[in-house]
Amino acid sequence: MGTRTAVVTGASSGIGAATARRLAGEGYRVVLTARRADRIEALAAELREAGGEAEAYPLDVTDGAAVDAFAEHLGGECRVLVNNAGGALGLDPVASGDPADWRAMYEVNVLGTLHLTRALLPALIASGDGTVVVVTSTAGHAPYEGGAGYVAAKHAQHVLARTLRLEIVAEPVRVIEIAPGMVRTEEFSLTRFRGDAERAEKVYRGVANPLTAEDVADTIGWAVTRPPHVNVDLLVVRPRAQASNEKVHREG
């Protein structure tokens, strides 16, 4: 079978780190990318100590030239690309939305996915059995008040995945979209609210069991390891307590 390389973006924490662990456990050589070098280097060491193959490569996915250099570094070897880098900033209504926040969200969620996918697509095709995973959000399928900037970015990312699937249908590459709902990670809401821990905690208050990063990584691992002819176009995963973006059961 030879080397099977899986690239995971945003691998320094949360869903990205959990996905790297899951794919390493599936026998992939995992290349971890993120801006925080210390985080991914520690994770790569952890995976190697557990018997896996892992490499850390510090990378800002919004920097197209840096992404191209990363693709050259891989030397044409890539079987799986997990476009996970992303995030939300703020919860302001459209009337007071900050264009800088909107621009930052678009660049990391959408252009980051574009940069990595474009740079690694030749290697994915050459592998004869490539997979592009795009981690979007239920925000990419339905709006909610205060979320327009993030919703817009995730809708764009969702459409990117759908369009790519149409464009490369003749190639041996699957395009899989994973759209999580409420996931409690250590940083997502904290980043959204710029370090306001109390406000971040309120997002999950009363929700008995929001999803974990490991839950989402499990769905990614399952989708990636289906037989090559099986394409999971879209997998929406929410906690049982969440019926929609705005319908959440809270106890107490």
VODREN-476340 format. One record per residue (C-alpha): residue in three letters; x, y, z. Coordinates in steps of 0.001 Angstrom, whole numbers, plus 500000, padded with zeros to 6 digits. Last residue first. Layout:
N
+-----+--------+--------+--------+
! res !     px !     py !     pz !
+-----+--------+--------+--------+
! Ala !      X !      Y !      Z !
...
+-----+--------+--------+--------+
% end
This chain:
252
+-----+--------+--------+--------+
! res !     px !     py !     pz !
+-----+--------+--------+--------+
! Gly ! 467941 ! 523497 ! 534896 !
! Glu ! 468496 ! 521549 ! 531709 !
! Arg ! 469015 ! 523129 ! 528313 !
! His ! 467474 ! 521739 ! 525138 !
! Val ! 468775 ! 523542 ! 522048 !
! Lys ! 466739 ! 524942 ! 519175 !
! Glu ! 468711 ! 527802 ! 517606 !
! Asn ! 471204 ! 525945 ! 515409 !
! Ser ! 468791 ! 523048 ! 515078 !
! Ala ! 467623 ! 520024 ! 517086 !
! Gln ! 470419 ! 520253 ! 519627 !
! Ala ! 470091 ! 518058 ! 522725 !
! Arg ! 471049 ! 514921 ! 520781 !
! Pro ! 474412 ! 516470 ! 520021 !
! Arg ! 474893 ! 517357 ! 516364 !
! Val ! 476532 ! 515706 ! 513360 !
! Val ! 475812 ! 516596 ! 509742 !
! Leu ! 477607 ! 514302 ! 507280 !
! Leu ! 477730 ! 515452 ! 503684 !
! Asp ! 478999 ! 513803 ! 500508 !
! Val ! 480078 ! 510562 ! 502159 !
! Asn ! 481740 ! 509077 ! 499095 !
! Val ! 481975 ! 505279 ! 498836 !
! His ! 484094 ! 504060 ! 495893 !
! Pro ! 487281 ! 504122 ! 497964 !
! Pro ! 485865 ! 501871 ! 500714 !
! Arg ! 485045 ! 503862 ! 503879 !
! Thr ! 488082 ! 504884 ! 505954 !
! Val ! 487754 ! 508644 ! 505394 !
! Ala ! 484113 ! 508722 ! 506524 !
! Trp ! 484793 ! 506772 ! 509740 !
! Gly ! 487832 ! 508857 ! 510651 !
! Ile ! 485912 ! 512085 ! 510075 !
! Thr ! 482969 ! 510840 ! 512156 !
! Asp ! 485320 ! 509808 ! 514972 !
! Ala ! 487117 ! 513151 ! 514798 !
! Val ! 483753 ! 514822 ! 515378 !
! Asp ! 483085 ! 512775 ! 518505 !
! Glu ! 486689 ! 513260 ! 519662 !
! Ala ! 486292 ! 517032 ! 519528 !
! Thr ! 483385 ! 516645 ! 521909 !
! Leu ! 479688 ! 517026 ! 521195 !
! Pro ! 477497 ! 518744 ! 523751 !
! Asn ! 476277 ! 516465 ! 526536 !
! Ala ! 474142 ! 517915 ! 529303 !
! Val ! 473489 ! 521317 ! 527747 !
! Gly ! 472616 ! 523523 ! 530722 !
! Arg ! 475303 ! 526087 ! 529965 !
! Tyr ! 477128 ! 525341 ! 526700 !
! Val ! 477182 ! 528828 ! 525166 !
! Lys ! 477260 ! 530371 ! 528652 !
! Glu ! 480836 ! 529104 ! 529115 !
! Ala ! 482118 ! 531366 ! 526346 !
! Arg ! 480581 ! 534415 ! 528007 !
! Glu ! 482287 ! 533566 ! 531293 !
! Ala ! 485612 ! 532785 ! 529623 !
! Asp ! 485855 ! 536114 ! 527785 !
! Gly ! 489063 ! 535366 ! 525859 !
! Arg ! 488151 ! 537093 ! 522628 !
! Phe ! 484516 ! 535976 ! 522514 !
! Arg ! 484949 ! 533832 ! 519403 !
! Thr ! 488319 ! 532628 ! 520658 !
! Leu ! 486811 ! 531391 ! 523928 !
! Ser ! 483942 ! 529894 ! 521948 !
! Phe ! 486281 ! 527710 ! 519881 !
! Glu ! 489091 ! 527197 ! 522418 !
! Glu ! 488748 ! 524269 ! 524807 !
! Thr ! 486265 ! 522379 ! 522706 !
! Arg ! 482533 ! 521917 ! 523221 !
! Val ! 480963 ! 521056 ! 519890 !
! Met ! 477480 ! 522320 ! 519008 !
! Gly ! 476766 ! 521414 ! 515386 !
! Pro ! 479310 ! 519692 ! 513205 !
! Ala ! 479262 ! 519732 ! 509378 !
! Ile ! 481598 ! 517150 ! 507829 !
! Glu ! 481953 ! 517560 ! 504067 !
! Ile ! 483606 ! 514829 ! 502026 !
! Val ! 485152 ! 515233 ! 498586 !
! Arg ! 486459 ! 511968 ! 497127 !
! Val ! 489389 ! 511859 ! 494723 !
! Pro ! 490029 ! 509391 ! 491893 !
! Glu ! 489283 ! 512033 ! 489221 !
! Ala ! 486274 ! 512138 ! 486889 !
! Val ! 484112 ! 513860 ! 489530 !
! Ile ! 486706 ! 516609 ! 489858 !
! Glu ! 484593 ! 519662 ! 489007 !
! Leu ! 481348 ! 518496 ! 490580 !
! Arg ! 482990 ! 517578 ! 493882 !
! Leu ! 484845 ! 520906 ! 493859 !
! Thr ! 481547 ! 522741 ! 493519 !
! Arg ! 480033 ! 521002 ! 496536 !
! Ala ! 483119 ! 521607 ! 498679 !
! Leu ! 483328 ! 525286 ! 497714 !
! Val ! 479592 ! 525620 ! 498390 !
! His ! 480093 ! 524427 ! 501963 !
! Gln ! 483075 ! 526774 ! 502413 !
! Ala ! 480980 ! 529704 ! 501192 !
! His ! 478170 ! 528767 ! 503594 !
! Lys ! 480794 ! 528550 ! 506349 !
! Ala ! 482066 ! 532045 ! 505618 !
! Ala ! 478560 ! 533531 ! 505449 !
! Val ! 477532 ! 531798 ! 508683 !
! Tyr ! 480655 ! 533107 ! 510429 !
! Gly ! 479900 ! 536678 ! 509402 !
! Ala ! 476151 ! 536316 ! 509910 !
! Gly ! 476319 ! 534796 ! 513389 !
! Gly ! 474439 ! 537329 ! 515455 !
! Glu ! 471097 ! 535719 ! 514781 !
! Tyr ! 471312 ! 532260 ! 513267 !
! Pro ! 471685 ! 531095 ! 509703 !
! Ala ! 471277 ! 527567 ! 508309 !
! His ! 473479 ! 525232 ! 506244 !
! Gly ! 477023 ! 526518 ! 506695 !
! Ala ! 476281 ! 527323 ! 510326 !
! Thr ! 475784 ! 523547 ! 510687 !
! Ser ! 479542 ! 523660 ! 510414 !
! Thr ! 482322 ! 523179 ! 507861 !
! Val ! 485088 ! 520598 ! 508078 !
! Val ! 486130 ! 519950 ! 504488 !
! Val ! 487635 ! 516526 ! 503888 !
! Val ! 489478 ! 515926 ! 500629 !
! Thr ! 490186 ! 512266 ! 499909 !
! Gly ! 492598 ! 510731 ! 497433 !
! Asp ! 492714 ! 507226 ! 496004 !
! Gly ! 494891 ! 507162 ! 492894 !
! Ser ! 497666 ! 508941 ! 494789 !
! Ala ! 498248 ! 511135 ! 491733 !
! Ile ! 494883 ! 512811 ! 492257 !
! Leu ! 495696 ! 513692 ! 495862 !
! Ala ! 499158 ! 514875 ! 494824 !
! Pro ! 497726 ! 517175 ! 492151 !
! Leu ! 495064 ! 518405 ! 494620 !
! Leu ! 497604 ! 519463 ! 497239 !
! Ala ! 498105 ! 523124 ! 496314 !
! Arg ! 494516 ! 523781 ! 495241 !
! Thr ! 493065 ! 522101 ! 498322 !
! Leu ! 495427 ! 523836 ! 500731 !
! His ! 494906 ! 527344 ! 499315 !
! Leu ! 491147 ! 526973 ! 498814 !
! Thr ! 490556 ! 525694 ! 502350 !
! Gly ! 492546 ! 528599 ! 503752 !
! Leu ! 490657 ! 530941 ! 501435 !
! Val ! 487351 ! 529789 ! 502903 !
! Asn ! 487713 ! 529303 ! 506649 !
! Val ! 490887 ! 531317 ! 507316 !
! Glu ! 490318 ! 534194 ! 504907 !
! Tyr ! 486565 ! 534418 ! 505325 !
! Met ! 486824 ! 534567 ! 509110 !
! Ala ! 489485 ! 537291 ! 508967 !
! Arg ! 487446 ! 539346 ! 506485 !
! Trp ! 484311 ! 539106 ! 508609 !
! Asp ! 486248 ! 540126 ! 511721 !
! Ala ! 487799 ! 543094 ! 509926 !
! Pro ! 484395 ! 544089 ! 508530 !
! Asp ! 483043 ! 544402 ! 512103 !
! Gly ! 479308 ! 543785 ! 512164 !
! Ser ! 477181 ! 546473 ! 513772 !
! Ala ! 474021 ! 546260 ! 511657 !
! Val ! 474820 ! 542646 ! 510703 !
! Pro ! 474371 ! 541571 ! 514298 !
! Asp ! 477479 ! 540875 ! 516396 !
! Leu ! 478526 ! 537480 ! 517694 !
! Gly ! 482297 ! 537835 ! 517541 !
! Leu ! 484991 ! 535911 ! 515731 !
! Ala ! 484503 ! 532354 ! 514493 !
! Gly ! 486935 ! 529624 ! 513568 !
! Gly ! 488809 ! 527838 ! 510830 !
! Ala ! 491496 ! 525246 ! 510191 !
! Asn ! 489874 ! 521853 ! 509541 !
! Asn ! 490651 ! 521170 ! 505900 !
! Val ! 491505 ! 517477 ! 506248 !
! Leu ! 493597 ! 516375 ! 503278 !
! Val ! 494041 ! 512652 ! 502681 !
! Arg ! 496362 ! 510726 ! 500351 !
! Cys ! 499258 ! 513158 ! 500055 !
! Glu ! 502735 ! 512605 ! 498625 !
! Gly ! 503875 ! 515009 ! 495921 !
! Gly ! 507110 ! 515985 ! 497639 !
! Leu ! 505504 ! 517042 ! 500906 !
! His ! 507913 ! 519993 ! 501089 !
! Glu ! 506645 ! 521235 ! 497727 !
! Ala ! 503116 ! 521341 ! 499135 !
! Phe ! 504412 ! 523272 ! 502145 !
! Ala ! 506057 ! 525821 ! 499855 !
! Asp ! 502698 ! 526292 ! 498100 !
! Val ! 501035 ! 526791 ! 501480 !
! Ala ! 503613 ! 529424 ! 502436 !
! Ala ! 502937 ! 531266 ! 499178 !
! Gly ! 499187 ! 531184 ! 499791 !
! Asp ! 499380 ! 532583 ! 503311 !
! Thr ! 495883 ! 532143 ! 504781 !
! Val ! 496737 ! 528587 ! 505830 !
! Asp ! 499387 ! 529841 ! 508268 !
! Leu ! 501764 ! 526920 ! 508683 !
! Pro ! 504033 ! 525280 ! 511247 !
! Tyr ! 504855 ! 521742 ! 510018 !
! Ala ! 504743 ! 518944 ! 512606 !
! Glu ! 505398 ! 515390 ! 511456 !
! Ala ! 503794 ! 512147 ! 512551 !
! Glu ! 504222 ! 508407 ! 512136 !
! Gly ! 502596 ! 506319 ! 514855 !
! Gly ! 503994 ! 504116 ! 517594 !
! Ala ! 502477 ! 505868 ! 520625 !
! Glu ! 505713 ! 507793 ! 521111 !
! Arg ! 505357 ! 509017 ! 517537 !
! Leu ! 501858 ! 510312 ! 518243 !
! Glu ! 502971 ! 512149 ! 521374 !
! Ala ! 505942 ! 513694 ! 519557 !
! Ala ! 503607 ! 514937 ! 516811 !
! Leu ! 501333 ! 516398 ! 519489 !
! Ala ! 504196 ! 518277 ! 521144 !
! Glu ! 505368 ! 519612 ! 517774 !
! Ile ! 501805 ! 520632 ! 516953 !
! Arg ! 501443 ! 522698 ! 520113 !
! Asp ! 504911 ! 524273 ! 520030 !
! Ala ! 504531 ! 525348 ! 516410 !
! Arg ! 501389 ! 527392 ! 516940 !
! Arg ! 500397 ! 528429 ! 513405 !
! Ala ! 498909 ! 525074 ! 512530 !
! Thr ! 499817 ! 522014 ! 510463 !
! Leu ! 500114 ! 518375 ! 511466 !
! Val ! 501343 ! 515821 ! 508954 !
! Val ! 499979 ! 512387 ! 509807 !
! Arg ! 501440 ! 509177 ! 508439 !
! Tyr ! 498246 ! 507152 ! 508391 !
! Gly ! 497815 ! 503883 ! 510239 !
! Glu ! 494228 ! 504249 ! 511461 !
! Gly ! 495527 ! 505290 ! 514889 !
! Ala ! 497381 ! 508131 ! 513207 !
! Leu ! 494048 ! 509088 ! 511654 !
! Arg ! 492348 ! 509246 ! 515062 !
! Arg ! 495147 ! 511181 ! 516755 !
! Ala ! 495247 ! 513718 ! 513922 !
! Thr ! 491470 ! 514023 ! 514099 !
! Ala ! 491612 ! 514797 ! 517821 !
! Ala ! 494230 ! 517500 ! 517214 !
! Gly ! 492158 ! 519071 ! 514446 !
! Ile ! 488877 ! 518845 ! 516368 !
! Gly ! 490253 ! 520714 ! 519367 !
! Ser ! 493864 ! 521833 ! 519427 !
! Ser ! 497043 ! 522458 ! 517405 !
! Ala ! 495844 ! 520550 ! 514340 !
! Gly ! 494334 ! 523506 ! 512499 !
! Thr ! 495130 ! 521740 ! 509246 !
! Val ! 495399 ! 517957 ! 509013 !
! Val ! 497452 ! 516384 ! 506232 !
! Ala ! 497141 ! 512622 ! 505837 !
! Thr ! 499971 ! 510661 ! 504242 !
! Arg ! 499558 ! 507022 ! 503282 !
! Thr ! 502954 ! 505514 ! 502627 !
! Gly ! 502974 ! 502318 ! 500622 !
! Met ! 500000 ! 500000 ! 500000 !
+-----+--------+--------+--------+
% end
